Every structure is written in C-alpha cells, then in structure tokens.
Amino acid sequence: MVEEHNGEDGYFAALDKINKNTVAARLKTITPTKVKKIAPSDIAADPELEYGEPAILRQYLELTESLAQVNTEIKTASSMLNHLVMETYPTLTTDDIKSLVIEDKWFKSILQKVDGEIQRLSQTLTQRIKELGERYDTPVTTIMNDVSQWESKVNEHLKVMGYEVF
C-alpha cells in the first residue's frame, strides 16, 4: 500500500515519514472534525470517501493496527512455544535426543548437501556432453574433404610462387 501511494501524486507523498502517527495527523488535517464515523450511504454518494486520500489513510491505519495485533499474537505464541519446549527438555530420553539430533538435524543437512552435489555433478556432466557434441558435430570424412581441398589450394598457390610441390 505504501509503495502504491508513495509516488509524486500519491497520498503519502506529502508525508516525511510514513508511520501510524504521521498518517493519523494527516488524516486529522484533511478530515472535518465533525465527521467521526462515515455512514455507508455517505460512501456511496461520494466516491472520494471510498477511494480518496481519507479512505486510503484510514485503511493504512486499520492495516497498521491489525499488523500490531498479529505481531502481538506471534510474540505470545512464540513465548508459549518456548515455555513448552523448556518443559519438554527434561523429559527427553537418550533415544529421543539421538532421533532429534541425527534424524531431524544432521540427516536433513546431509541430504541437502548430497542433493546439491548431485545437482552440481549433473550440470557439469550436461555441460561436458554439450561440449563434446559441439566438438564432434562434424564427421571425420567432412573434415578430411575440407583438408584435401585446402591442401590443393595451398599447393596451387605454392606453384604460382615458384615452389615445387611434392
């Protein structure tokens, strides 16, 4: 939203910084103080209320508020998850620890490295095959014919220059 309305003609162009406070201040300066809530009938009568600068600024403030709520929920969920993990650590058996470390951590890393190496080798092999194909694209008989034609031309030039050709 900020990128869309931040150009020269955008609604955020007049703002030095684009954040909740500056947008709210801008909205106060362009909105009449009497109008606190806009009725749906007012929006239908005036498209500027639905698509204009006040509407975009209100939408930005709503999105900023919902983003703050989501971030709070993420922090709460992360804190709860950390708490559950810390409670679970003492109950892990040796086999559980081995499974977590070897299968979940190392095994995935090793598989990724092996897969990367396979991809690299495959690309190298493909490139080498293309090079060989280009190199041996012309058959030997064609090359031999070309060589004999060039040899005869060189011999003719040598004769013209006065050299004896064997």
TAFENGI-V366139 format. One record per helix or strand of 3 or more residues. SS is the DSSP state (H for helix, E for strand). FROM is the first residue (numbers start at 1). TO is the last residue. If there is no record, write none. Layout:
ss:SS from:FROM to:TO
ss:SS from:FROM to:TO
This chain:
ss:H from:20 to:30
ss:H from:40 to:45
ss:H from:47 to:51
ss:H from:53 to:89
ss:H from:94 to:135
ss:H from:140 to:161
